[in-house]
């Protein structure tokens, strides 16, 4: 009797296909009037753009999303080399907090264009440790269609900007260009680079009538380089520049083209131990005819105060052109310990020039109040 052959079914194990459970590196959600943007520990990229007042578009790896009724933006991108941009050309009436963890982060905030009057921007940025780059940029003034000349400020009038930026330890860069500020605008900008060799740049071509600019720079140990260029400071404007750069071989440059009547300019420089260089120019040094022009008008005030700490330091203060007989200039320089060099040139028709030079062994030019 023959046995029948039975077909044997072999069991071959296979992998079951699961649903895609990957999550985007960036998530954007809204709770009330707050837009929340959350990143992870990888390198995140996101941009937030104002489409209109309180309406924003978020573009990231999660796609494109629009949100309305937004008055607050909370962005936390986590660790990694992150890139974030906040574009506020259509509206800057918002409070924004941007946080990134350790890593080489890149953050940009863009203003201007159709920047209206009576807007208030409250901005806080913390990039953590790493070699970070932050920039706040005013775009070119809005050009009316058909107009042959551009007569509009970036910021028309009565706008307020409060910005606090902490870049953490590392070799950081803070690049700032606000172009033209309008009448009664009020800007308070504080940037702290932490320890490391940091680069700070600030430029503004016009500070409008009755406006205020308060710019404070803080650096830790490291060789810091700071340059500030201010063009025309118009009537009744008030400008305060404060530099606290800590130990290291630091360089501080300030250039101002001219001060209108009743304008006020105050510069305060504090550096720790190291071979520091401080340069301050008042007047248009690029104009060959500048010596015959008035660069500080009646009742304008310039106050320069510097403490350069221990080390072989250099202080250069130069006024190009003339100042009005009713202008007031005060220059106080303390070179601290070390072999320091000071060169002071106060132009012609000096008005009321006063001050004191201390702990500077080699003085060139004239001391305050003297030719």
C-alpha positions in Angstrom: 0.0 0.0 0.0 1.5 3.3 -1.0 1.3 6.4 1.2 0.0 9.5 -0.3 2.4 12.4 -0.3 1.1 15.4 1.6 2.1 18.9 0.7 3.9 20.5 3.6 3.3 24.2 4.2 6.5 25.9 5.3 6.2 28.9 7.6 8.4 31.7 6.6 8.5 34.6 9.0 8.2 38.1 7.5 8.4 41.7 8.9 5.0 43.4 9.3 4.8 46.8 7.6 3.9 49.4 10.3 2.3 52.7 9.7 4.7 55.7 9.4 5.2 57.1 12.9 7.9 59.7 12.1 7.2 63.1 13.6 8.3 66.4 12.1 11.3 68.1 13.7 9.2 71.3 14.1 5.7 71.5 15.4 3.6 74.7 15.4 0.5 75.1 17.5 -1.7 77.9 18.9 -3.1 78.3 22.3 -5.2 81.5 22.7 -3.2 84.4 21.3 0.1 82.5 21.7 1.9 80.8 18.7 4.1 77.9 20.0 6.9 76.6 17.9 8.8 73.6 19.2 11.9 72.0 17.8 13.9 68.9 18.9 17.6 68.1 19.4 18.4 68.0 15.7 19.2 70.9 13.4 15.9 72.7 13.0 14.9 75.3 10.3 11.9 77.5 10.6 10.6 80.9 9.5 7.8 83.0 10.9 6.4 85.8 8.7 3.8 88.4 9.5 1.1 88.5 6.8 -0.9 91.2 8.5 -1.6 92.5 11.9 -1.7 89.4 14.3 -1.6 87.0 11.3 1.5 84.8 10.8 2.8 82.1 8.5 5.1 79.4 9.7 7.2 77.5 7.2 9.3 74.5 8.5 9.9 70.8 7.9 6.3 70.3 9.1 5.0 72.3 6.1 3.3 75.7 5.8 0.7 76.8 8.4 -1.1 80.1 8.9 -2.3 81.4 12.3 -4.5 84.4 13.1 -5.1 86.3 16.4 -1.5 85.9 17.4 0.0 88.4 19.9 2.8 86.3 21.4 5.3 84.0 19.7 7.2 81.3 21.8 9.9 79.5 19.8 12.0 76.8 21.4 14.2 75.1 18.9 16.2 72.9 21.3 19.7 71.7 20.8 21.5 71.5 17.4 22.6 74.0 14.8 19.3 75.8 14.3 18.2 78.4 11.8 15.3 80.7 12.7 13.9 83.8 11.0 11.2 86.2 12.2 10.0 88.5 9.4 7.9 91.5 10.6 7.7 93.8 7.6 3.9 93.8 7.6 3.5 94.1 11.4 5.7 94.3 14.5 3.1 94.6 17.2 4.1 91.3 18.9 6.0 89.8 21.8 8.5 87.2 20.7 10.7 84.8 22.8 13.2 82.8 20.8 15.3 80.1 22.5 17.8 77.7 21.1 20.0 75.3 23.0 23.7 74.6 22.6 24.9 74.6 19.0 25.9 77.0 16.2 22.6 78.8 15.9 21.6 81.4 13.3 18.7 83.8 14.1 17.5 86.8 12.1 14.8 89.4 12.8 13.7 91.6 9.9 11.8 94.9 10.3 10.8 97.8 8.2 9.1 97.9 4.8 5.5 98.7 5.7 6.4 99.1 9.4 3.6 101.3 10.7 3.4 103.8 13.5 2.5 102.9 17.1 3.8 99.3 16.9 5.5 97.7 19.9 8.0 94.8 19.5 9.2 93.0 22.7 11.9 90.6 21.7 13.9 88.2 23.8 16.5 85.8 22.3 18.6 83.2 24.1 20.9 81.1 21.8 22.8 79.1 24.5 26.4 78.0 24.2 28.1 77.8 20.8 29.2 80.0 18.1 26.0 81.8 17.3 24.9 84.6 14.9 22.1 87.0 15.6 20.9 89.9 13.4 18.2 92.5 13.6 17.8 94.2 10.3 15.6 97.1 9.1 14.8 96.6 5.5 15.0 99.4 3.0 12.3 102.1 3.6 9.0 101.5 1.8 8.9 103.1 -1.6 5.6 104.5 -2.8 4.8 103.4 -6.3 5.6 106.1 -8.8 7.6 108.1 -6.4 11.0 109.3 -7.7 12.6 109.8 -4.2 12.4 107.8 -1.1 11.1 109.9 1.9 9.9 107.2 4.2 11.5 106.0 7.4 11.8 102.3 8.2 9.9 103.1 11.4 7.6 106.0 10.8 6.8 107.3 14.3 6.0 106.4 17.9 7.2 102.8 17.6 8.8 100.9 20.5 11.4 98.2 20.3 12.6 96.4 23.4 15.2 93.7 22.5 17.3 91.6 24.9 19.7 89.1 23.3 21.9 86.6 25.2 24.2 84.7 22.9 25.9 82.5 25.5 29.5 81.4 25.6 31.3 81.0 22.3 32.6 83.1 19.5 29.4 85.0 18.7 28.3 87.7 16.3 25.5 90.3 16.8 24.8 92.2 13.6 22.3 95.1 13.8 21.1 97.5 11.1 18.1 99.6 11.9 18.6 102.2 9.1 16.3 105.2 9.8 14.3 105.6 13.0 11.3 107.9 12.9 10.0 110.7 15.2 9.4 109.6 18.8 10.6 106.1 18.2 12.0 104.4 21.3 14.6 101.6 21.0 16.2 99.7 23.9 18.6 97.0 22.7 20.8 94.9 25.0 23.1 92.2 23.7 25.3 89.9 25.9 27.9 87.8 24.0 29.2 85.9 27.0 32.7 84.6 27.1 34.5 84.2 23.8 35.8 86.4 21.0 32.6 88.2 20.0 31.8 90.6 17.2 29.2 93.4 17.6 28.1 95.6 14.8 25.4 98.3 14.9 24.5 100.8 12.2 21.9 103.5 12.0 21.8 106.3 9.4 19.2 108.6 10.9 17.8 108.9 14.5 14.6 110.8 14.2 13.5 113.9 16.0 12.5 113.3 19.7 13.5 109.6 19.4 15.6 107.6 21.9 18.2 104.9 21.4 19.7 102.9 24.2 22.2 100.3 23.1 24.1 98.2 25.7 26.8 95.6 24.8 28.2 93.1 27.3 31.1 90.7 26.8 33.0 88.3 29.0 36.6 87.2 28.8 37.8 87.1 25.2 39.0 89.4 22.5 35.8 91.4 21.6 35.4 93.8 18.7 32.6 96.3 18.7 31.8 98.9 16.0 28.9 101.4 16.1 28.0 103.8 13.3 25.4 106.5 13.8 24.7 109.0 11.0 22.5 112.0 11.8 21.1 112.5 15.3 18.2 114.8 14.8 16.8 117.5 17.1 16.0 116.5 20.7 17.0 112.9 20.1 18.8 111.0 22.9 21.4 108.3 22.3 23.1 106.2 24.9 25.8 103.7 24.0 27.3 101.5 26.8 30.0 98.9 26.3 31.1 96.5 29.0 33.6 94.1 27.4 35.4 92.5 30.2 38.9 91.0 30.1 40.8 90.5 26.8 42.2 92.6 24.0 39.1 94.5 23.1 38.3 97.1 20.4 35.5 99.6 20.6 34.7 101.9 17.7 32.0 104.7 17.6 31.5 107.0 14.6 28.8 109.7 14.5 28.3 112.1 11.5 26.6 115.0 13.2 24.3 116.1 16.0 21.3 118.4 15.4 20.2 121.1 17.9 19.5 119.8 21.4 20.5 116.2 20.5 22.3 114.2 23.2 24.9 111.6 22.8 26.4 109.6 25.6 29.2 106.9 25.3 30.3 104.8 28.2 33.2 102.3 27.8 34.4 99.8 30.4 37.0 97.2 29.6 39.0 94.9 31.9 42.6 93.8 31.8 44.1 93.5 28.3 45.4 95.7 25.5 42.3 97.6 24.6 41.7 100.1 21.8 38.9 102.8 21.9 38.2 105.0 19.0 35.5 107.7 18.8 34.9 109.9 15.8 32.4 112.8 15.7 32.0 114.5 12.3 32.2 113.4 8.7 35.7 112.1 8.4 35.0 111.1 4.7 34.3 114.7 3.6 37.4 116.7 2.6 35.5 119.9 3.4 34.3 118.7 6.8 36.7 121.0 8.7 34.7 124.0 7.6 31.3 122.5 8.7 29.4 122.5 11.9 29.0 118.9 13.2 27.6 119.6 16.7 24.9 122.2 16.7 23.7 124.6 19.4 22.8 123.1 22.8 23.7 119.6 21.6 25.6 117.5 24.2 28.3 114.9 23.8 29.5 112.9 26.9 32.3 110.4 26.6 33.4 108.3 29.6 35.9 105.5 29.4 37.6 103.2 31.9 40.1 101.0 30.0 41.4 98.9 32.9 44.8 97.3 33.3 47.0 96.8 30.2 48.7 98.9 27.5 45.6 100.7 26.1 45.0 103.2 23.3 42.3 105.9 23.3 41.6 108.0 20.3 39.0 110.7 20.3 38.6 112.9 17.2 36.2 115.7 16.4 36.2 116.7 12.7 34.9 120.1 11.8 33.4 122.7 14.1 31.0 122.6 17.0 28.6 125.5 17.8 29.6 127.9 20.5 26.7 126.7 22.6 27.5 123.0 22.2 28.7 121.0 25.2 31.4 118.3 25.0 32.7 116.4 28.0 35.5 113.8 27.7 36.6 111.7 30.7 39.2 109.0 30.0 40.9 106.7 32.7 43.6 104.5 31.2 44.0 102.4 34.3 47.3 100.5 35.0 49.8 100.1 32.1 51.5 102.2 29.5 48.6 103.9 27.7 48.5 106.2 24.7 45.9 108.9 24.2 45.3 111.1 21.2 42.6 113.8 21.4 41.6 116.2 18.7 38.7 118.5 19.4 38.3 120.4 16.1 37.8 124.2 15.9 35.4 126.6 17.6 35.0 124.1 20.4 32.1 125.6 22.4 32.1 124.3 25.9 34.7 121.5 26.0 35.6 120.0 29.3 36.7 116.7 30.9 39.7 114.9 32.4 42.3 112.5 31.2 43.8 110.2 33.9 46.4 107.4 33.9 47.4 108.0 30.3 51.2 108.3 30.1 51.5 109.5 26.5 49.0 112.2 25.4 49.0 113.5 21.8 46.9 116.4 20.6 45.0 118.5 23.2 43.4 117.6 26.4 39.7 118.6 27.0 39.3 122.3 27.3 42.7 123.1 25.6 44.0 123.3 22.0 
